Amino acid sequence: MQNPKNRFKSAIANGTRQLGVWNTIGGNTVPELLGGAGFEWVLVDCEHAAIETIEVLPALQAIGQNPDTSAVVRVAANDATLFKRVLDMGAQNVMVPYVQTAREAAAAVHAMRYGPHGMRGMAGMTRATRYGKVDDYFDVAEDELCLIVQVETQTGLENLDAIAGTDGVDAVFIGPADLSASMGLRGQMTHPDVDKAVSNAINRLGEMGVPAGVMALDPDIADRYLALGATFVAVAVDLVVLADAVSNIRNRFT
C-alpha cells in the first residue's frame, strides 16, 4: 500500500487556511469529539497537558476516524526519543516547543529523519508503516512528515530567519504566551508589544515563504493574524471551552 498522504502538510505548503483546536484532555473520547468537530487539525499536547506519550496512540486512532481532520502532536521537548515514539505511532505532524536557534531546529530535523541523514530508529512493525504494509516506508516516510518548530522567545525571534530556513523545517508556530513572558509581560498575550512581535514574525515568515502558525483564542485576533498571512491558527482549547461553558451555565442560575 502507499504511504498515506499528509493533507495538513500539503495544505499549509499551498497556503490553504487551516483552523485548529488544542487537545489537552487525555484519553480518546475528547480527541474523537474534536476530530469530528469540523476543524482542519487537532493538536494533541504532550508538553503542558497531562497527556503522556502512551496516550498519543489512542488519540491518533480517534482523530484518524475523520479523514478531513489532521492530527498534530506536540512533544514535551526537543528529545529524539520522544520524536521516535510518536512517529512510530503514526504521527505525521510533529510540533516541537521552545526552539531558539538554528542548531536546535536542526536537531529536531535530525530526530525526524532516518539515517544517514538523521537518527530516527528503524522499526518495521509499527502503526506508521501500517504494520509492515506501506511500500518502501523507510525511503518515502519523510515525504509525508511535517516538522513544526515553535518559536516563543525573543531569542527565537532574533534567530527566526535562520530557524525557518533550516532544511527540513516545514513550518513555524509562534507561541504568544511564552513570548509574553520572555518580553517581561507575563500572560499579556494581547499587549501591543507582544501583538506587534507576533505580527512581525508572521510577516517575516510570509516573506520567506514558510507557513506560519499561531494560537489566538480571541476570534478577532485570529482573523487579523489570518489576514496577515498565518496559515494555521489554533482558535480553541478543549479545557478552556469546557471551563467557559461550565462558568456560563453556573452564572445563568446565580
C-alpha positions as CSV (number, residue, x, y, z in Angstrom):
1,M,0.0,0.0,0.0
2,Q,1.0,3.6,-0.5
3,N,2.2,5.8,2.4
4,P,-0.9,7.9,3.5
5,K,-0.8,11.4,2.2
6,N,-0.3,14.2,4.7
7,R,-3.2,16.6,3.9
8,F,-2.1,19.1,6.5
9,K,1.4,19.4,5.2
10,S,0.1,19.9,1.7
11,A,-2.5,22.4,2.7
12,I,-0.1,24.7,4.6
13,A,2.5,24.5,1.9
14,N,-0.1,25.7,-0.5
15,G,-1.2,28.5,1.8
16,T,-4.7,27.0,2.4
17,R,-6.1,28.2,5.7
18,Q,-6.2,25.5,8.5
19,L,-8.2,26.2,11.7
20,G,-7.2,24.1,14.6
21,V,-8.2,23.1,18.2
22,W,-5.9,22.2,21.1
23,N,-6.5,18.8,22.8
24,T,-5.3,18.9,26.5
25,I,-7.7,16.4,28.0
26,G,-6.3,12.8,27.9
27,G,-8.0,9.7,26.7
28,N,-9.6,9.0,23.4
29,T,-13.1,10.4,23.9
30,V,-12.3,14.1,23.7
31,P,-9.9,13.7,20.7
32,E,-12.6,11.7,18.9
33,L,-15.1,14.5,19.6
34,L,-12.7,17.2,18.5
35,G,-11.7,15.2,15.4
36,G,-15.3,15.3,14.3
37,A,-16.0,18.9,15.1
38,G,-15.0,20.3,11.7
39,F,-11.6,21.7,12.4
40,E,-8.8,21.0,9.9
41,W,-6.4,20.0,12.6
42,V,-6.3,18.8,16.2
43,L,-3.2,19.2,18.3
44,V,-2.5,16.6,21.0
45,D,-0.5,18.4,23.6
46,C,2.2,16.4,25.5
47,E,4.0,19.5,26.7
48,H,1.7,21.4,29.1
49,A,-1.2,18.9,29.3
50,A,-1.4,15.8,31.5
51,I,-1.1,13.6,28.4
52,E,1.7,11.1,28.4
53,T,3.3,9.7,25.3
54,I,1.4,6.4,25.7
55,E,-1.9,8.2,25.3
56,V,-0.9,9.6,21.9
57,L,-1.7,6.3,20.1
58,P,-5.4,6.2,21.1
59,A,-5.7,9.9,20.4
60,L,-4.3,9.4,16.9
61,Q,-6.7,6.5,16.3
62,A,-9.7,8.5,17.5
63,I,-8.8,11.6,15.4
64,G,-8.0,9.4,12.4
65,Q,-11.6,8.3,12.1
66,N,-12.2,11.7,10.5
67,P,-10.3,11.8,7.2
68,D,-10.8,15.6,6.8
69,T,-9.1,16.3,10.1
70,S,-5.3,16.0,10.7
71,A,-3.6,15.3,13.9
72,V,-0.6,17.2,15.2
73,V,1.4,16.0,18.2
74,R,3.3,18.4,20.3
75,V,6.1,16.5,22.1
76,A,7.2,17.5,25.5
77,A,10.7,18.6,24.5
78,N,13.2,18.5,21.6
79,D,14.1,15.0,22.5
80,A,14.9,12.4,19.8
81,T,13.4,9.6,21.9
82,L,10.0,11.4,22.1
83,F,10.1,12.0,18.4
84,K,10.8,8.3,17.7
85,R,7.9,7.1,19.7
86,V,5.2,9.4,18.3
87,L,6.4,8.9,14.8
88,D,6.3,5.1,15.1
89,M,2.7,5.6,16.5
90,G,1.8,7.2,13.1
91,A,2.0,10.9,13.8
92,Q,2.8,12.7,10.6
93,N,2.8,16.2,12.0
94,V,5.1,16.9,15.0
95,M,5.4,20.2,16.8
96,V,8.5,20.8,19.0
97,P,8.4,23.6,21.6
98,Y,10.9,26.2,22.6
99,V,13.2,26.3,19.6
100,Q,15.5,29.2,19.9
101,T,18.4,28.6,17.4
102,A,19.0,27.1,14.0
103,R,21.1,24.4,15.8
104,E,18.1,23.4,17.9
105,A,15.9,23.3,14.7
106,A,18.5,21.1,13.0
107,A,18.4,18.7,16.0
108,A,14.7,18.4,15.6
109,V,15.1,17.7,11.9
110,H,17.8,15.1,12.7
111,A,15.3,13.3,15.0
112,M,12.6,13.2,12.2
113,R,14.9,11.5,9.6
114,Y,16.3,8.0,9.2
115,G,20.0,7.5,8.8
116,P,22.3,8.5,7.2
117,H,20.6,12.0,7.4
118,G,19.2,11.6,10.9
119,M,18.9,9.4,13.9
120,R,15.3,8.1,13.9
121,G,15.4,4.4,14.9
122,M,14.3,1.8,12.5
123,A,11.3,-0.3,13.4
124,G,9.1,-2.2,10.9
125,M,6.1,-3.4,12.8
126,T,4.6,0.0,13.7
127,R,1.4,1.9,13.1
128,A,3.4,4.3,11.0
129,T,4.2,1.5,8.5
130,R,0.6,0.2,8.7
131,Y,2.2,-2.8,10.4
132,G,4.6,-3.5,7.6
133,K,2.1,-2.9,4.7
134,V,3.4,0.5,3.4
135,D,5.6,0.0,0.4
136,D,9.2,1.2,0.9
137,Y,8.2,3.1,4.1
138,F,11.8,3.9,5.2
139,D,12.5,5.5,1.8
140,V,9.3,7.5,1.5
141,A,8.3,8.3,5.1
142,E,10.0,11.8,5.1
143,D,7.9,13.0,2.2
144,E,4.7,12.9,4.3
145,L,6.2,14.0,7.6
146,C,5.8,17.7,8.7
147,L,8.0,19.3,11.3
148,I,6.7,22.4,13.0
149,V,9.1,24.3,15.2
150,Q,7.7,26.6,17.9
151,V,9.3,30.0,18.3
152,E,8.2,31.6,21.6
153,T,11.0,33.8,22.9
154,Q,12.8,37.0,22.0
155,T,15.9,34.9,21.2
156,G,13.9,32.7,18.9
157,L,12.5,35.8,17.1
158,E,16.0,37.2,16.7
159,N,17.0,33.9,15.1
160,L,13.8,33.4,13.2
161,D,15.2,33.6,9.7
162,A,17.9,31.0,10.4
163,I,15.4,28.7,12.2
164,A,12.8,29.0,9.5
165,G,15.4,28.5,6.8
166,T,16.8,25.2,8.3
167,D,16.5,22.4,5.8
168,G,13.7,20.1,7.0
169,V,11.7,22.7,8.9
170,D,8.2,22.7,7.3
171,A,6.5,25.4,9.4
172,V,7.0,27.8,12.3
173,F,4.4,28.2,15.1
174,I,4.6,31.4,17.1
175,G,3.8,31.0,20.8
176,P,2.4,34.3,22.2
177,A,2.2,33.1,25.9
178,D,5.8,32.2,26.4
179,L,6.8,35.1,24.2
180,S,4.9,37.5,26.6
181,A,7.0,36.1,29.5
182,S,10.2,36.4,27.5
183,M,9.3,40.1,26.9
184,G,8.6,40.7,30.6
185,L,4.9,40.8,30.0
186,R,3.8,37.6,31.5
187,G,0.4,36.4,30.4
188,Q,-0.3,39.6,28.4
189,M,-0.7,37.9,25.0
190,T,-2.7,40.8,23.7
191,H,-0.3,43.5,24.9
192,P,0.6,45.8,21.9
193,D,4.3,44.9,22.1
194,V,3.6,41.2,22.1
195,D,1.0,41.6,19.3
196,K,3.5,43.6,17.3
197,A,6.2,40.9,17.7
198,V,3.8,38.2,16.6
199,S,2.6,40.2,13.7
200,N,6.1,40.9,12.5
201,A,7.0,37.3,12.8
202,I,4.1,36.3,10.6
203,N,5.1,38.9,8.1
204,R,8.7,37.7,8.0
205,L,7.7,34.1,7.6
206,G,5.4,35.1,4.8
207,E,8.3,36.9,3.0
208,M,10.4,33.7,3.4
209,G,7.6,31.5,2.0
210,V,7.4,29.5,5.3
211,P,4.0,28.6,6.7
212,A,3.3,30.4,9.9
213,G,1.1,29.3,12.7
214,V,-0.1,30.8,15.9
215,M,-2.6,30.4,18.8
216,A,-5.3,33.1,19.1
217,L,-8.3,32.3,21.2
218,D,-9.8,35.7,20.6
219,P,-11.7,35.4,17.2
220,D,-11.0,39.0,16.2
221,I,-7.2,38.5,16.8
222,A,-7.4,35.2,15.0
223,D,-9.0,36.9,12.0
224,R,-6.3,39.5,12.0
225,Y,-3.4,37.0,12.1
226,L,-5.1,35.1,9.3
227,A,-5.4,38.3,7.3
228,L,-1.6,38.9,7.9
229,G,-0.9,35.5,6.3
230,A,-0.9,33.0,9.2
231,T,-1.8,29.7,7.6
232,F,-2.7,27.5,10.5
233,V,-4.2,29.1,13.6
234,A,-5.4,27.4,16.8
235,V,-8.6,29.1,17.8
236,A,-9.8,27.0,20.8
237,V,-8.5,24.8,23.6
238,D,-10.8,22.0,24.9
239,L,-10.3,22.7,28.6
240,V,-10.9,26.4,28.1
241,V,-14.1,25.7,26.2
242,L,-15.3,23.4,28.9
243,A,-14.4,25.9,31.7
244,D,-16.2,28.7,29.9
245,A,-19.3,26.6,29.3
246,V,-19.5,25.5,32.9
247,S,-19.0,29.0,34.1
248,N,-21.7,30.4,31.8
249,I,-24.2,27.7,33.0
250,R,-23.4,28.4,36.6
251,N,-23.8,32.1,36.2
252,R,-27.1,31.6,34.5
253,F,-28.5,30.4,37.8
254,T,-26.8,32.9,40.1
